[in-house]
Amino acid sequence: MHLKLPELTKRYYTIGEVADIFGVNASLLRYWEKEFPKLQPKKNTKGNRSYTPKDIEQIHLLYHLVKERGFTIEGARKKLRENRDDVAQEAEVVGRLMTIREKLVKLKHQL
């Protein structure tokens, strides 16, 4: 099942909010930070993370590759290195197709 991102209206999100969006543990987000250098949320002096919508979009790509497509961490890292734009476009297309599918299923039930 493809995860649809909600509309990101805030400037910053806590790690708990981001974990809830993706249905994962905060520890997984911290792990991904270590494994993917481009994912670097801001941290305050206490070490609390603040994720921007751009960070969340990055996490969405990782989620798509690892959780939805079944890539290993190394495989996801390689795929992002090779062609990040293709991954982003693919995730967007899959999201659109899932939205269309939901609408078609709704129409089918109405008939």
N, C-alpha and C positions, 0 to 999 in steps of 0.2 A: 504494500500500500504506500502510495506516495504522500509525503507530508506536505501540506499546504501552509506556507508561512502566513501568519496574520499580518494585517497592515501594521507597519512599524511606525508609530506616531511619536514615540519618545526619543529624546536625544541619547539617553543612556539607559541600559537595562542591567539589573543585577544578575549574578550567576544563577540564582534560583529562578528568576524569571525566564532566562534563556533555557535552562534545563527543562522547565515546564513546557516551553514552546515546542521543544524537540522530544519531550517524553523520555529524557535520559537523566542519569545522575550527574550532579555537579562534578564528581570525580572524573567522569568521562571527558567533560569539557576541559578540565585541568590537564588531563593526559594528552588530549589533542593539542593543547598549547605547546607541550613539550615536543610533540612529534611534528608539528607543522609551524615552522618559524614565522610564517606570514600571519598567523593568528596570535596577536598580541594585544589583548584588551588593556585598557588603562588600569593602573592599580594605585590606590591611595596609600598613605603612609602605613595604614594598618594591613595593607595587602588585599583589601577588598577590590574585586574586579568590577569594572564598568564597561559594558559592551555597547558599541555603537551599532546602528543598523548595518553598517558595512561589515563589522565583525560578524554579525548574525547571518548576513548573506554568505560570508566565507564558511561559517559553520554549516549552513544549509548545503553548500557544495560538498563538504566533507560527509555530512549525513547522507546525502544522495549516493555518493560513491561507496561508503563503508556499510551503511545500514540497508540501503535500498538495492544497491547493485552487488553487494557482497565482496567488494574489493578488500584486500588486506591493507594495513596501514602503508606498507611499502608500495603496494600497487597504486593506492590513491595518491601517494606522494609523487610517484612517477607520472601518473596520468595528468595531474595538475601541472607538473613541470613541462610535460610535452605540449599540452594545449589546454590551458585553463579556459579559454573562451569557448571551446567545444563543450567542455563539461558544463559550463554555465548555461549555454544554449540548450543542451540536452535536458538539463534539470528543468528549465523553463518550459520546454516543449512537453515534457512528461507531465508537468503541472497543468498545462492547458488541456492536454488530452484527458487527464483525470477529471477536470472540471466538466468537459464535454460529456464524458462517460456518465458522471453523476446526473447531469441534466437528461440524458437519454434514458437512464434507468428510471428517473422520476416520471418522464413522459410515458414510459412503458407501463408503469404502475397505474397511471391515470387512465389508460386505455382499457 
